[in-house]
Amino acid sequence: MRGLLQFTLDLFNAPETEVDLAFDDLPPPELTKSPPSASSPSVPVRPLKDVLSQARFIHPRATREAVLGHARVAYEFTRGKRRTIGFVVGAEGLSVRAPRWVTLRDIDAAVQEKADWIVRKLAETQERHARVEASRIDWKDGATFPFLGEPVVVQLDPRHGFKGVGAVLDAEVDANGARTLRLAVANNANPDQIRDAAQAWLTRQARRLFTERLDAYAPKLGVRWKKLSLSNAATRWGSASSDGSIRLNWRLIHFRLPVIDYVVAHELSHLRVMDHSQRFWETVESVVPDYQQLRRHLKDETIPRL
């Protein structure tokens, strides 16, 4: 039986960026140079302030280290059954993966060749992590989070059960443009209880809305989906399998509807084209003409840490 095919859409808020470098593409190793003689120009000494301000990126499982420009990078290094040297920049830092037969000297050369890319991606990841941490929600009465791109303010309302659903979103908008989500939670509830109640409401809204959007876009693309699963993945917005199963990250509910529609159309398009070829992107564009702009928004926007 043919194996099940699956394609995923990375969650850009917490991305892992990976590139491969074919061994044949490595630059030739430099010739060993003799130490400078007394008549040779002296090696310039870096100012102390530059040394002290040197950026450091340390992977928690680092086994090797390299100086890349003004940055010192300690990275995780592993070997395996592969044909190329691979670089992955994720939340923990840099990981380098290489074939078993590649020498450490060639690994060092490959790391130096990709130095600019590595340092740039590490800095971007660090900056994004800082933004995410700054957006962490303080779960209490009056906490605010985005819902469909608009602010929602939490109000603890223990007097109501809200017909067993645990929460209700008021239709009215306050002076700050926010709507109120009234949670059936005790006034003395701890932050975890408030967070769990809000998340339960958000996931219910996500399932309802995602089902509606899948039903709306599937006929436009001439495909049929069979099953929707919600995920809480740290690195993916969604995935699609060749059997018609769709998995979407419930945190998409924080974004405005056009962004959600892009992800829905992206995954449904994989039911027609199971790769990321030009034909795939043309399929996405046929139902979401401005998908490139929405894709950038999905990558650049910071959603709160719950």
N, C-alpha and C positions, 0 to 999 in steps of 0.2 A: 504494500500500500504506500502511496506517495506520502512523504512526510508532511506534516502540517507547517505551512508557511506563516510567518508572522512578521509584521513591520511595526516599528514604534516611532513615536514622536517625542523627541527629547523635551524634558522640562527645563527650559532655559533659565529658570530662576535658581536652579541649583544644578548647573551643567557639569558634565565631564567632557572636555574637549580632547579629541584624540587625533593624532596623525601618525602615519607610517612612513618610514624612510627605508627604501630598498637598500640592501647592502651595496649593490652596484653603484648607488648614487653617492656613496660616502666620498669625501675628498681624500686625496692621497695623504698619508701621514707626513708631517713636516720632517725635514732632515734634522738630525740632532745638531744643535749649535754648540760651538765651544764657548766657554765662559768668557766674558769680556776681559780684555787685557787692560793694563794701566793706561794704554793710549786710546782704548776704545771709549766711545761716548758712554757716560754713566747712565745707568737705568734710572729714569725719573722716579722720585719718591712721592707717593701720594700723601697729600696733607692729612693730618690726624683727623680733622673734622670729617673728611670724606670717608675715612675708615670707620669712624664711629657711627656715621649715618648710613652705612651700607645696609641695604635691605636684606632681610633674611627670610627665607621660606623653608620651613622644616617639616617634612612629612613625618608623621608619628612612627612609621615603620622604616625610616630611612636607613639605608646601608651604605650609600655612597654620597659624596658631596662634590660640588663643582662651583667655581667662581665664574659667573656669567656677567660680564660687564661690571656694574656696581652692585650686583646682587650675589649673595651666597645662597646656593640652593642645595639642600640636603634632600635626596630623593630615594624613593623605594625602587630597588632594582631586582628584577626577577628574570629567569630564563625559562624558556618553554619550547614547545614544538610550533615554531613559526618561521617564516621565511624573511621577515623584515624586522627592523627595529621600530618599536612603537612607543609613542609618547602620549600619556594621558594626564591631563590637568583637571583635577577635581577638587572637591571641598577640602580634602586633606592635604593636597599638594601635588607634586609631580611624581608620576610612576613611569618607569622606563622598563620596557619588556623587549627581550632580545632572543634570537636563536641561540642554541647552546654552543655553537661553533664560533661565534663572533668573539674576538678578543676584547679585553677591557680597554685596550688602547683605541680600538675602533669605536667602542661605546663612548669613550670620552670625546673622540672626534665628532661623533654624531651629535652629542649633547651640545658641543660648542657650535656646530653648524646651525642648530635650531635655537641658539641662545636668545635671539631677539623675540622669537615667537613664544618661547617658554616663559621668559620674564614678563612679557606683555600679558599672557594668559593668566599667569599667577597673580599679577597685580589686579587684573580685572576680576578674578575670582575673589580675591581678598576684599576688594571694594564692594562687590555684590554681597558678600557675607556680612560686611559691616552694615549695609543698607537693610538687609533682612533682619539682623539683630535689632537695629534701631526701630523697626516696624513691629517688634514683638508686642502683643496685646497684653495689657494689664487687666486681667479678667475680674471685673467688679461692676457694680451698678454705674452706668455711664460709659462703659467701654465702647469703643467705636471700631468698626471694621467695614470693608467694602462689600457690597452685595450687588451684583450686576453692574459694577462700576460706580455705584452711588453709595454714599455713607449711610450706615445704619448704627443707631445708638441703642445699647442694651439698657432695658429697664426691668428690674426685678419686680415681679407682680405675683406674689404667692397666693393672692386671694382667688385667682382664677386657674382652672385646669385647661381652659381653651379646648374643650371637647376632646380631651385625651391626647391632643397633639403636642402639648407642652409649651407652645409658643404661638404668637400671632404678630404679624407685621402690620402696623397701622398704615392706613392709606395717606394720612396727612403728612405734609413735609413741614419741618420747623423752620425758624428764621435762618438757620445755617444750611438749609437745603438737605437736611437729614431726616430719615424716617426712623420711627421707634420700633424696636423689636421687644415685645413684652414677653418675658420668660416666666413660666410658672415655677419659680425657684425661691426658696426661703431667703429672707433678707440677710440671714447670717450664713448663707452658703459660702463654701470656700471657693477659691479661684478655679480649682479643677472641676467642681460641680457646675459652675457657671459656664466654663468652656465646653464641657461635655454636652450641656443642654443646648448651647448655641450651635455646636457642631452637628448635633443630631438634627436640628432644624435645617441647617445648611445642606446636609447630605440628602434630606428628603426633597428639598427644593431642587437640588442638582439632579436627582434621578428623574423627577417629573419633567424638568425642562429639557434634559438631554434626550429623553425619550421623544418628546415633541419635536426636537430639532432633527433627530435621526429620521423620524417619520416624514419630516418635511423635505429633507435633502435626498433621501434614498431614491424616490421616484425620479428626481431630476437627473440623477446619475445612472439610473437604470440598474440599480443593485438592490439586494435584499439583505438586511441584517437580521440576525436571529437572537442574539443575546447581548444584553448590556450589563457590564460589571463596573462598579465604582472602585477606584484605586486611591491609595494614599501614598503613591510612590514619591520618592525624593528626587528622582531624576527624569521622570517621563510624564508628559501630559496625556498620552494615550497610545493605544496600540490596536491593531486590527489583525485578525487571523483569517486564513482562507476559508474557514468553515462558517464565516459570517459573524463571529464573536467580536464585539467591540468593547474595549476597556477605556474608560475616561477617568481622569483624575477629578475628584469631586471639588478640588480647590479652584477649578475653572469657574465655579459659580461666583468667584470674586470679580471676574472680568465682565465688561459690558458684552451685550449679546453678539455683536459682529465678531468679536474675538472667539467666542464660544463656537459660533457658526463655522469659522475657519477650521478649528480643530475637528469639529464634526465632519465637515466636508473632506478634510485631509484623510481621516481614517476611513470614511466610506469610499474615497477614491482608491484606496488600497484594495478594495474588493474587486476593482476593475484592473488595476495595474499594481502588481505586488513588487514594486521597486520604487526608486526615486529618480527615474529617468525623465527625460524631457516630456515624454508622453504623459507621465504621471502628473507633472506640474501643469500641463495643458488641461488635464482633466479637472484638477482643482480650480484652475482659472475659469473654466467654463461655467462654474456655479458661484465662485467667489472671485470676481475680477480684481479686487484690491487685496488679494491674499498676501502679497509681499509686504504691504504696509502693516497689515494685521499680524503677520508673522514677526515683524520687527517689534511691534508693541508687546507681543507675548514674551519676546526675549528680554526686552528692556524694562518692563514694568516689574516693580517689586510688590509681591503680595505678602500679607502679614504672616508671621509665625504664630500659630495657634497654640 
